Amino acid sequence: MWGDAMNFFFLLVRELKYFTNFQNKMYQFLLFFQPLMFLAIVYFLQQMRGGVNVEKFVVASALISMWSYVLYSSGSALIAQKWSDTLKLLIAAPVSLFQVILTKAISNAFIALLSMILSFVYARFIFQLPVGIQDYGLFFLSVLVLLFSLSVVGMILAIVFVAFQNVFDYQNLILIPVLLICGVFVPVDSLPWVFRAIAFVIPMTWGIQGVYETLALSPQMFTTMGIALLISVVYFLLSVLIIKRMEMVLRNHGSLGAI
């Protein structure tokens, strides 16, 4: 038990070191330059069309950066190992595949948090845009709930995308639709019922809604965060079962062709 905990801790530290050396050009763009692009749009939107809800758009730009980073980093976690022919080494390693995927998802979620912080710093000190956070404690709590949802979504994406060689095509395909469905730009309640039904079973939807409700200090924010946690736990348990099953199949077949 103690050995598994130590292995998990060392894996998490290694993942954080790997993703914070910033040698990957794509991650550099997602973390540092993409928030500047979206905030520039918000800034010029304010200049040309006064009266827009700038605070919401600033948070939306941060959420876009967070989702983008999790989508591309966690979604490529296993397929990148498969491309580099190191996935078989992970299967043979003394740690479980679940621990490997979980540490990658958690580290990517916390790097996504760094992206949110950078977005707020850019907004405040470069573009002079208000962030609009009234209660930092409640806002941080809602962000933690969102990070948990993003971690779970990242695990699911890692499992799904390992089966596709052209993974970046699919990631680009779902980038904006997921943002629309999950309510980053418009409230989920204003979407057609088909899209609402899809949105309400995605953990990230409730996490994003919780962040927005915390900004407005809505009395529903704790209920929304509770639902986000509940749905995220369900998906987390489902991902555990799938990963365990995947690992068992891979070990039994002794080949990555079983994926």
Secondary structure as GFF3:
##gff-version 3
##sequence-region A 1 259
A	DSSP	alpha_helix	2	19	.	.	.	ID=ss1
A	DSSP	alpha_helix	25	28	.	.	.	ID=ss2
A	DSSP	pi_helix	29	33	.	.	.	ID=ss3
A	DSSP	alpha_helix	34	48	.	.	.	ID=ss4
A	DSSP	alpha_helix	54	75	.	.	.	ID=ss5
A	DSSP	alpha_helix	77	83	.	.	.	ID=ss6
A	DSSP	alpha_helix	87	92	.	.	.	ID=ss7
A	DSSP	alpha_helix	97	125	.	.	.	ID=ss8
A	DSSP	alpha_helix	136	161	.	.	.	ID=ss9
A	DSSP	alpha_helix	167	181	.	.	.	ID=ss10
A	DSSP	three_ten_helix	188	190	.	.	.	ID=ss11
A	DSSP	alpha_helix	193	199	.	.	.	ID=ss12
A	DSSP	alpha_helix	203	215	.	.	.	ID=ss13
A	DSSP	alpha_helix	221	253	.	.	.	ID=ss14
A	DSSP	three_ten_helix	256	258	.	.	.	ID=ss15
###
